[in-house]
Amino acid sequence: MRRFTRILLVENPASTRSASLQKAVLLAKNHQASLTICAVVEPAPSVMRKVGSFPTPAKMLALAVEEKRDQLAKIAAELVETGISIECQVLVGKPFLEITRRVRENSHDLVIKDAEGALGLKGMIFGSTDMNLMRVCPCPVWIVKSKGDIRVRRILAALDRDVEDSKDFAEDELNRRMLEMATTLALAEFSELHIVHAWRLEYESYLRSPRMGLSKEEVDSMAEEEKAERTQWLENLVNTFGTSSDRDATVHLEPQLHVTKGDARRVVPATARDLDIDLVVVGTASRTGMPGFFIGNTAESILNQIDCSVLTIKPPAFVGPFDRLQTEMES
């Protein structure tokens, strides 16, 4: 199972009982990990800097930082009895850039944050900082949405398969990481674990065209063969993962597999709704390999439709556009 060592919590200091705080404390205790609690203060906009009124923008920033620091210290004091190694830090700058910088400089292996919520956009619960973190932060990012009950009863891992890649499990590092994270959290939360894989028969609509000369039965048979092959692939993937990591834990969880025909953009959100999922684990790195495509269109579409917490995973070779974005922000 995955072992966390350095957890970074992006906390809203106005709440000492946030869902993300409780998740971070639970994981830090279970994994004997250090916990850094941070808040981010954005400098006054440029228009305010030109006003010259009292207090000055620099003074306002200093007061805001001091206030956040006091609030974080209060939260840390309430957690002394947990025995967790806790550090508090107030960052200054653009939130997603400063959080990502902190992750890169201090080798954090998990970021946890409450969902901002995108008000007025039906079906979207993630704000701009949430989405940007899921795009550029190199480590797993858990955006927590509380539905009132903070328990994670059911977890859904959405696994994809690149038909052009080798079928060797050892080469599918992103799926392995997703299974590892989903299994770790399911054990920590005593959750049901569901695994979904969306499949389709390539060019099925063309194959069913009269011009192709194939009967309905022939194409139906091809579709059934494709489903059977995908089902076997997923079963082998899960079984191999259990064998190579912690077989007893995987057997204990008894993950439920869902091999569903359709586009992942529709299948994953629909499955999450049908199963009343509390946390979706999804890979966000694009498979195109093109610079700038640091989150795939499929993942982005899924994130814009789900109404629950999400944990995003990137492959080990992920290189985000952090330096370019930082330069653009500072210019």
MIKEKOL-48375 format. One record per residue: x, z, y of N, C-alpha, C in turn; residue in three letters. Coordinates in steps of 0.001 Angstrom, whole numbers, plus 500000, padded with zeros to 6 digits. Each point is the difference from the previous one (the first is absolute). Layout:
MIKEKOL-48375
XZYXZYXZYALA/...
This chain:
MIKEKOL-48375
500819500000498816499181500000501184500870500000501257MET/499424499564501094500722499944501262500277501415500513ARG/501230500236500467500350501278500596500283499782501480ARG/499250500662500840500239499916501435501036501046500408PHE/500820499648500986501016500934500478499873500294501490THR/499593498990500781499915500172501450498699499367500502ARG/499007500826500260498682499530500427499891500110501518ILE/499475498960500614499783499996501450498503499985500277LEU/499520501030500665498588500106500371499853499698501484LEU/499188499005500302499671499692501393498716500750500305VAL/500148501098500744498902500943500126499333499913501360GLU/498704500261499978499246500173501232500025501487500323ASN/500811500426500964500158501431500262498712500706500395PRO/498956499248500333498738500633500373499297500607498795ALA/500433499609498802499354500503498792501036500605499069SER/499791501247499618500921500645499052499466499922498578THR/498873499350499811499405499902498671499656498560499666ARG/500808499063500477499717498597499743500186499677498525SER/499319498947499560500114499579498607501434499597499671ALA/500659499305500927501377499561499733500944501187499864SER/499792501047500792500852501187499907499861500644498625LEU/498791500117499533499782500631498693500605499172498875GLN/499920498668500105500624499145498992501519500160500022LYS/500572500016501201501452500105500128500507501322499446ALA/499300501093500293500404501311499500499927500045498478VAL/498935499445499434499846499998498543501150499251499331LEU/500323498810500510501072499211499401501357500667500190LEU/500239500556501177501285500661500250500200501179499054ALA/498939500761499751500096501141499085500228499530498577LYS/499226499010499576500109499521498615501342499343499707ASN/500597499385501014501238499247499797501224500724500555HIS/499765501200500551501101500744500627500716499122501028GLN/499205499297500774500524499072501003500015500656501375ALA/500867499505500874499975500447501385498866499278500719SER/499480500645501030498889499433500761500363499989501479LEU/499974498827500587500176499868501438498645499695500623THR/499603500821500959498744499779500716500350499458501372ILE/499500498811500302500341499402501290498753499601500763CYS/500159499932501315498981499455500892500718499048500942ALA/499284499017500502500617498994500855499340500010501369VAL/500827500056501030499520499937501381500442498671500596VAL/499062499261500536500340498739500651500308500242501474GLU/501073499396500528500316500152501424498870499464500862PRO/499952500458501240498983499523500928500146498494500186ALA/498883499273500092500084498551500209500707499662501298PRO/500513498787500069500811499590501149499242500099501309SER/498690499783499989499236500057501238500031501401500594VAL/500074501032499141500042501379500490501372500329500570MET/501017499355499489501343500280500478500196499569501449ARG/499171499081500455500141499482501347499205500803501018LYS/499151500892499539499145500749500904500803500979500831VAL/500928500716499369500838500940500710499303501284500368GLY/498838500267499423499268501226500298500541501144499145SER/499648501216500365500449501170499246498909500397499022PHE/500300500360498734501360500023499449500504498599499671PRO/501286499842499983500613498710499697499764499657498531THR/500084498709499641499844499616498593500956500744499065PRO/501244500225500476500964500723499167499542501434499765ALA/499454500627501039499497501362499864498798500046499069LYS/499116499012500134498826499936499125500427499863498550MET/501010499156499762500487499805498644500599501288499442LEU/500788500681500804500625501253499560498939501048499657ALA/498954500081500821498928500960499737499255499653498713LEU/499758498697499796499294499562498791500817500297498751ALA/501311499747500075500883500280498862500015501493499697VAL/500094500810501042500021501448499808498701500491499363GLU/498882499463500458498710500404499443499896499625498526GLU/500408498775499657499969499561498603500924500853499137LYS/501164500328500542500955500812499245499418501381499691ARG/499320500581500977499376501310499788498898499917498947ASP/499230498929500041498911499831499031500537499823498583GLN/501076499219499869500599499803498680500609501299499477LEU/500613500755500882500583501276499593498919500947499479ALA/498840499962500611498889500830499543499560499602498593LYS/499943498696499752499632499526498663501038500449498976ILE/501279499832500347501066500397499080499945501488499703ALA/499690500821501018499922501451499800498909500362499011ALA/498910499250500005498901500271499080500339499615498564GLU/501095499229499835500381499528498660501210500744499439LEU/500454501028500678501196500734499563499845500523498588VAL/498824500528499686499787500609498687500052498995498855GLU/499919498705500294500064498994498935501398499877499417THR/501017500434500760501373499887499529500586498614500153GLY/499275499096500650500476498631500183501031499942501127ILE/501017499173499827500971499751501070499350499075501020SER/499741500524501187499248499264501017500836499813501261ILE/499990498773500514500637499680501277498942499364500890GLU/500019500322501274499071499412500963500775499141500991CYS/499428498862500334500680499124500953498970499239500818GLN/500235499949501312499177499201500903500780498737500348VAL/499408498864499706500630498714500267499419499412501282LEU/500796499204500687499559499386501250500145498492499889VAL/498913499281500257500055498551499942498736499417499383GLY/500096498763499573498884499337499326499855500624498617LYS/498824500536499669499874500793498775500531499339498734PRO/499564498786499688500398499429498718501493499695499948PHE/500588499656501161501429499735500024500808501279499832LEU/499583501062500677500735501254499906499882500630498616GLU/498827499881499398499818500530498643500855499211499015ILE/499999498675500143500815499162499117501480500282500195THR/500413500196501244501397500333500279500380501308499301ARG/499111500981500077500258501296499367500129499827498478ARG/499162499188499415500069499747498562501329499373499627VAL/500421499006500773501253499293499712501210500917500151ARG/499997500821501036501164500835500284500107501207499086GLU/498875500475499472500002501236499216499560499797498546ASN/499863498760499589499704499667498600498753500718499470SER/498956500041500806498738500549499504499445499079498923HIS/499375500587498968499471499172498925498474499967499967ASP/499357500616500990498543499908500111499583500387501412LEU/499124499197500592499377500322501283498520500263499753VAL/499491501102500544498577500331499892499435500150501406ILE/498830499410500208499398500016501337498487499898499875LYS/499275500699500875498550499833500057499658498634500573ASP/498932499389499484499546498715500518499512500162501432ALA/500370499036500837499561500030501384498547499590500137GLU/499622498971499242498646499454500123499974498959501091GLY/499414498858499660499856498922500985498543499962500425ALA/499662500730501027498613500160500408499378498656500356LEU/498769499837499531499245498808500341500242498834499063GLY/500971500100499115500278498922499060499523500425498621LEU/498878499487499612499383500403498743500929499727498832LYS/500153500994499143500807499838498797501483500222500218GLY/500433500247501234501421500204500273500219501438500446MET/500863500713499294500225501403500339501405500224500539ILE/500799498953500044501393500170500392500241499490501416PHE/500695500812500797500356499601501350501290499210500017GLY/500466499643501205501181499145500122501254500676499463SER/500157501304500246501180500694499473499988500010498480THR/498820500245499411499870499980498540500444498653499439ASP/499426498925500539500292498667499481501468499638500190MET/500563500326501165501403499665500230500931500784499083ASN/499679501257499722500804500766499056499944499367498612LEU/498813499591499590499864499387498682500712498659499943MET/500212499379501158500711498722500041501516500165499949ARG/500541500949500768501448500013500209500742501188499405VAL/499310501098499691500699501181499485500495499731498579CYS/501281500213499722500546499630498688499542500876498845PRO/499623501261500271499592500882498904498473499971499841CYS/499467500541498904498544500057499830499324500725501161PRO/498855499481500410499231500577501103498610500346499493VAL/499631501286500115498692500480499566499181500307501248TRP/498997499158500261499082500215501111498755500676499439ILE/499761501227500438498963500847499404498716499903500798VAL/498927499639499311498679500051500605499180501028499243LYS/499574501035500695499205501047499357498526499650500079SER/499319500104498858498561499770499967499243501316500049LYS/500642501022500499499393501323500008500620500861498927GLY/500028499479498762500665500664498890501397499412499888ASP/501032500820500191501365499475500033500549499690498612ILE/499264500339498959500498499729498652500102498501499754ARG/501013499615499240500136498612499555499507499955498555VAL/498761499645499842499395500023498666500339498767499183ARG/500059498845500686500253498746499294501004499159500792ARG/501022499517499274501043499166500590499931498612499378ILE/500150498983500833499982498620499529501307499316500377LEU/500746499537499005501217499225500236499681498530499795ALA/500283499196501003499692498565499938501274499233499679ALA/500117499529498764501218499320499552499818498487500039LEU/501051499329500417499972498547500112501039499415499062ASP/499793498755499654500973499315499141500305498634500585ARG/501274499745500208500438498698500466500249499136498768ASP/499141499012499813500094499192498779501295499203499943VAL/500702499870501123501263499267499998501162500874499555GLU/499793501342500044501080500915499644500108500191498505ASP/501103500592499603500195500363498601498988501057499596SER/499609500016498738499058500992499500500705501288499589LYS/501325500021500142500752501194499646499653501131500960ASP/499525501124499443499563501124500828501122500514500893PHE/501234499964499492501123500536500756500191499253501316ALA/499546498765500081500165499218501213498840500191500972GLU/498958500665499588498842500200500864500074501386500622ASP/500932500180500922500282501312500560498867500517500867GLU/499320499119500715498922500456500880498858500606499194LEU/499575499337498936498945500565499155500436501312499372ASN/501270500086499601500498501239499410499932501142501012ARG/500401499704501231499944501019501037498561500443500276ARG/499096499054499995498601500345500259499438500880498887MET/500312499669498752499559500824498887500610501394500076LEU/501257500050500370500694501276500110499348500893501054GLU/499715499435501171499383500769501072498583500414499645MET/499226499067499443498613500308499645499935501090498938ALA/500894499921499022500034501001498932500418501369500541THR/501020500016500856500465501260500588498883500690500765THR/499295499243500839498945500600500811498781500379499166LEU/499702499221498962498873500338499130500252501319499279ALA/501235500227499583500343501267499350499939501160500990LEU/500490499760501221500012501063501011498601500381500437ALA/499098499007500042498652500225500514498968500185498887GLU/500446499936498727499067500071498862498916498919500136PHE/500466498789500268499090498898500298499814499067498814SER/498888499266500018499840498861499108500916498891500512GLU/500598499257499080500850498885500398499380498692499512LEU/499727499123500949499470498671499693501023498955500429HIS/500111498942499216500925498917500311499219498697499980ILE/500063499257501095499255498753500094500964498829500135VAL/499632498919499333500750498748500124498986498869500148HIS/500101499278501110499113498866500250500653498724499464ALA/499217499210499301500545498774499420499030498846500248TRP/500499498813499864499136498813500067500684498851499277ARG/499221499074499544500526498797499363500339499008501101LEU/501282499694500129500424499097501068499319498637499873GLU/499533499489501128499359498685500084498731499905499146TYR/499330501138499810498807499973499150498932499057500540GLU/499818500013501334498958499125500569500303498534499721SER/501281499625500019500373498614499694499825499700498513TYR/500343500990499182499859499801498559498544499789499602LEU/499099500585500780498570499864499699499389498746500621ARG/500809499262500761499504498761500593499759498950498907SER/498911499235500107499728498939499002501150499013499856PRO/500774499834501069501114499048499942501080500425499018ARG/500072501304499699501023500482499085499648499714498543MET/498742499807499732499590499662498640500010501160499029GLY/500016501226500530500001501174499127498593500578499919LEU/499643500478498828498676500610499837499999501413500559SER/498810500514500248499865501371500488500613500969499009LYS/499789499742498721500508500884498960501528500018499992GLU/500603498842500231501460499935500003500591500818501160GLU/499396499868501184500507500743501157499721501496499832VAL/498823500319499444499692501414499733501031500603499061ASP/500400499223499000500992500473499041501350500216500683SER/500358499103500914501255500147500743499970501275500853MET/498835500259500602499860501204500825500111501261499147ALA/499401499981498831500078501156499099501428500237499535GLU/500715498922499734501397500128499596500832500600501127GLU/499714499553501230500729500545501150499713501486500158GLU/498732500386499864499648501419500123500680500820498915LYS/499988499487498761500628500724498895501503500159500235ALA/500632498933500537501446500065500261500314501010501095GLU/499162500019501066500206500959501086499753501433499521ARG/498990500176499168499710501329499468501163500510499164THR/500555499118499173501142500378499178501198500341500868GLN/500204499207501056501106500269500939499856501384500622TRP/498789500342500451499789501283500658500169501152499013LEU/499469499844498798500148501051498987501475500218499661GLU/500746498912499850501429500121499714500745500670501151ASN/499614499639501222500630500579501184499813501506500032LEU/498778500453499784499697501428500032500668500717498836VAL/499948499410498831500611500635498828501512500090500133ASN/500613498945500512501449500008500182500405501027501037THR/499208500111501062500283500997501016499930501401499415PHE/498975500261499199499863501306499380501160500323499080GLY/500463499002499283501115500207499072501303500269500742THR/500192499296501122501273500104500719500044501180500950SER/498865500614500311500004501120500951499593501291499305SER/498742500315500016499507501244499422498771499681499164ASP/500233499775498734498925499570499116498875501020499931ARG/500351501273499909498966501040499888499097500019501222ASP/500613499845501180499209500019501229499066498803500064ALA/500504498825499623499183498792500045498838500097499015THR/500266500498498809498941500159499006498970501018500482VAL/500479501071500599499097501037500514499038499436501031HIS/500484499114500865499158499449501061498967499017499466LEU/500302499327498896499117498992499428499520499024501071GLU/500911499259500616499595499083501079498978498970499518PRO/499017499750500828498955499035499686500356498660500633GLN/500045498954499189500422498682500464498783499145500346LEU/500123499279501102498931499109500450500609498619500249HIS/499737499073499094500488498630500142498806499170500450VAL/499979499665501283498801499443500618500276498612500555THR/499100499088499698500157498626500473499649499910501481LYS/500844499317500752499734499804501421501254500163500828GLY/499866499781501290501111500148500937500222501474500272ASP/501266500426500035500316501408500235499445500493501327ALA/499869499097500983499464500387501306498590500554499890ARG/499262499514499013498629500490499794499927501016498872ARG/500776499772498945499911500839498810500433501436500278VAL/501129500182500680500525501355500209499076500838500880VAL/499565499515501176499062500806500795498688500274499272PRO/499498499001499274498739500192499275500148501039498900ALA/501125499956499282500247500983498946500131501399500586THR/500685500097501133500152501300500660498641500576500394ALA/499122499143500487498657500473500389499182500381498773ARG/500020499146498982499183500243498810500403501293499289ASP/501288500302499988500496501183499298500093501225500911LEU/499629499840501271500094501088500982501421500562500020ASP/500967499095500172501415500342499974500384500775501263ILE/500873500978499833500479500796501137501346499519500521ASP/500790499350499143501325499533500414500316498689499292LEU/500343498986500792500423498704499460501504499872500178VAL/500694499646498924501441499755500044500199498491499943VAL/500667499453501014500126498550500092501396499629500465VAL/500511498884499492501278499471500452499777499144501235GLY/500860500149501006499747499313501266500989498889500324THR/501086499885499281500998498987500351499538498627499541ALA/500191499017500874499629498635499660500953499442498956SER/499482499124499165500831499351498985500633498710500515ARG/499702499606501258500505498720500484501505500002500191THR/500571501170500289501426500072500259500391499503501383GLY/499003499652500820500287499490501345500189501155500971MET/501006499931500863500217501062500989498753500201500849PRO/499637501250500216498826500308500806498758500246499173GLY/499976499479498774498842500219499142500210501302499227PHE/499888501110500745500313501294499396498766500683499460PHE/498845499367500121498808500476499310499212498762499602ILE/499600499931498753499318498814499518498580499899500543GLY/499495498772500070498634499793500480498982500691499114ASN/500253499999498694499074500654499081499941501494500281THR/501163500633500136500036501437500274499322500327501323ALA/500270499197501028499397500249501311498483499898499921GLU/499510499011499291498550499841499850499386501182499264SER/500670500482498959499505501163499251499947501222500904ILE/501069500233500764500069501172500874498895499982501047LEU/499619498817500445498968499893501021498590500207499459ASN/499866500097498672498670500128499420499724501350499338GLN/501034500731499641499760501246499265499672501140500955ILE/499257500966499489499554501139500805500438501299499331ASP/501285500075499688500538501206499365501483500095500336CYS/500642501034499507501436500138500218500757498875499301SER/501198499709500489500795498935499396501467500414499960VAL/500664499608498930501439500201499858500627498628499819LEU/500875499606500927500609498682499938501434500101499495THR/500363499061499140501317499982499342500678498669500288ILE/501314500048500204500778498776500183501075499926498923LYS/500461498802499677501048499860498976501322500527500515PRO/500939500286499082501279500595500406500822499118500919PRO/499802498688499915500805499084500821499368499755501363ALA/498946500741500328499290499764501259500912500227501201PHE/500001499023500899500717500125501271498999499657501094VAL/499557501006500731499004499780501035500619499499501298GLY/499159499590500931500474499461501280500221501090501035PRO/500488501166499563500107501145500902500880499696501209PHE/501186499463499778500932499776501099499428499000501010ASP/499348498950499485499410499012500918498878500614500807ARG/499126500773499345498883500607500709500484501024501027LEU/501040500742499628500542500984500930500530499315501250GLN/500680498884499816500525499262501149498881499476500885THR/498945499490499348498870499456500762499305501101500796GLU/499854501191499403499329501112500667500797500505501204MET/501327499969499868500857500553501038500273499014501137GLU/499694498728499743500266498987501028498867499893501001SER/
